[in-house]
């Protein structure tokens, strides 16, 4: 089996500017969990149909995220309790580009995702008046948002050569909250992002053939459970068990 560093150079590159046409701020998402040991073989099967994002000569970029929630963790419990319309608020630094955004991801009733964001100078633990106004216009979490969790990972982004489709592959997931820290070693979180038409994705076909069914995985929610095992997490038990098994097999 090839190593990851042997497969990555086989992809044709795509630049950030070229990727603007596939921004997919409104999209359909499907997430999958993979063992890192299986990732090189999977990528080798995709080299002919996808290009890999390259920034400043680097393939794969570090991401840093700070999540915000209400003191009673409304965003977490909205997800846990299966609320159809829910949202998450975060500041995210795209380390490779030096850019930083305040982002609101809103889940729609039909399973789609709408993301709105504004550029910010840097991640900050206090929200400004303008930032609070932006959040209020994008979701209904209400006032009183506080920083609750840091998340870091490394991402590889694939873009289909013809379809309006992207795949993100997130590895090395780390979470921290004050003095607490947790990780998901040996696990890759893959996310297929398509326009609302969907269907016909070579990546989705490959997942069906393995077979690797889609799963519900939220970095914020899983990180919260890992850092706070005392919290109610019935909905997330199956995916957490799956992630731990994959990590042990890696």
N, C-alpha and C positions, 0 to 999 in steps of 0.2 A: 504494500500500500504506500502511495507517495506521501511525503510529509507536506504540511501546509505551506511551508516556505518554498517548496518545489512547484506547487500548483498555482500559487498567486501570480507569478510572472507569466503564466500561459494566457491570461486574459488580456484582450485589448483594453486600452484605457479609455476612460471618459472623464472630462474635466467638470468642475463645478458649474462653469458657464453653460456647457452643453446639457447638464442635468436640469437646468432651469425649466426645460420643456416637460419634465417629468416630476414636477414638484409635488403633485398629488396632495394638496392640502385638504381636499375633500375626496374620500376614497373608501374602499372596502379593504379591511385587514384580515389576514389569517396568520395565526402564530403557530409555531412548531418548536418543540424541544428536541435537541440533538446532542448526542455525546460528542465531545471534541474529537475523539478518536475516529469518528465517522466523517468528520467534516472534509478532510482532503479528498476522499473518494467521491463524495457528493459534489464538490466543486469541480472536480475533473470532468464530471458528466455535463457540466454547464458551460464550459469554456467556449463552445461554438456559438452560443445564442445570447450571451450576456457580455457586457463590458463592466470593468471594475473601476470604481472611482479612484482617481489619483489626485492628491493635493500636494503641491510643492515636492513632487517626486516621491511621495510616500503613499503606499497603499495600506489602508487601515488607519483609522484615526481614533484618538482618545476623546472621550466625552465625559463631562462632569455635570451633574445635575443636582439641584437643590429643590426638593418638593415642599409645597406649602399645603396646609390643611387647617381646618378649624381646630380649636383645642379639644373638641369631642370627636375629632376625626370623621367628619361627615363624609368627605370624599371616599375614605376607606370603606365606611359602612354602606354608602350608596352602592358601591361595587359589590361588596360582600352580600348585600341583601337583594341583589339583582335588579336594581332600579334601571329601567330602560334608558332614561335620559340622565346622564351623569357626566361629571367632568373632573379633570385633574389639572392642577396649576403647578408650574415648575419654572425655574430658571435653568437654562442649559447653556453650557460653554462648549463650543466646538473647538477643541484645543488646537487641532491642526491648522485651522484658519484664523484663530484669534477672535472669532465672532461670538457674540453672546445674545441670547434672546429670552424674553419672558414669553412663555407659551401656555396656551390653554387648549387642552384636548377635550373635545366634547363628543360623547357617544350619542348617536341618534337612535331613535326607536326602532329603526330597521336594520340595526347592526352596523351602520356606517360610522365613520369617524371624520370629524371636521376639526382642523387645527388652525388656530389663529395665533399670531405672534407679533411682537414688536421688538426691535433692536434695543438693547440696553448696554451701557458701558462695561458692566461686569456683574457677576453674581453678587447679590447683597442679601443680608439676612433681614432687612427691613424694606417693606414695600412703600414706594412713594405715592403721593396722591394721584399722580398721573397713571401709575401702574395699577392702583386700586380701581380707578375709573375704567381702565382697559379691561380688567378682569370682570368688573360688574357688567360691562357691555357684552361679554362673551359667555358668561355662565352665571348660575344663581347660587353659588356657594355662600355668598353673603360676606359681611364684614368679619374682622377678627382672625384673618388668616395669619398663621405663624409658620416659620420654617420647622420642618419635622424630620427630614431625612436627606442625607447625601447619598448619591449613587454614582459610581464610576464604572466604565467599561470601555472596551475597544470594539470598534465597529468596522466591518467591511460592507460596502454598498455595491450591489450589482444592479445594472440597468439593462433591460432587454433591448436588443438591437432594433426591434420593430414595434413591439407592443408598448402601450403606456403602462409600464410595470417596473417596479423596483423590488429588490429583496435586500433587507438588512440582516446582517449576521453579527450578533452581539456576543462577545466573549469576555471572560475575566470579570464577571460581575461582582462588584464590591458594594457593601452598604454600611453606613455608619450614622450614629445618632448619639451625639455627645461622646461618652467614653465607650459605648457599645459598638461593636463591629461584627460583620458577618459576610460570608461569601458563598458563591455557588461554583466551586472549582469543577473543571471538566465538563461544563455544560455550555452549549451554544443556544441562544434564543434567536430563532429565525422568524422574520416577519415578511410576509408577502403583501405588497401594497399595490392595489390595482385601481383603475378607474371603475366607475359604477357598473359598467357592463360585465366585467369579470369574465371568467371561463377562458380556457385555452392556454393557461400558463404552463410552460414546460416544467417549471419548478413544482407546481402543484401536482402535475402528473407524476413526477418523480417521487414526491412524498406519498402519493397513493400507492405506488408500486412497491415501496419499501417493506411494509406499509407504515407510514407515520402519520396518524390523524392529526388534524388541527387541535389545538388546545387553548384554553384561556389562561394567559399568563400576563400579569401586570407586574412590572418591576417595582412599582410603588407598593402594591399590596403584598407581594411576596417578601420584599425587603422589610416591610412592617412586621410581618409574622416572624421572620428570622430574628429581628431585633427585639421583638416583644412577644415571646411565645405565650404569654398569659392572655393575649387578646383573643377574642372570638374569631375563629378562622375556618369554620366547617366547610365553606364553599371552596377554600383553597387547599384542603388536605390532599385531594387526589393529585393535583399538579405539583404540589410540594414533594409528595412521595415520589412522583415520576422524576422530578429533577434530582432528587437525592440518589435514586437508583442509577440514573445516567452518570452522575458524578462518580459513583463508586465503581462503575464499569469502565470508566475512562482510563 
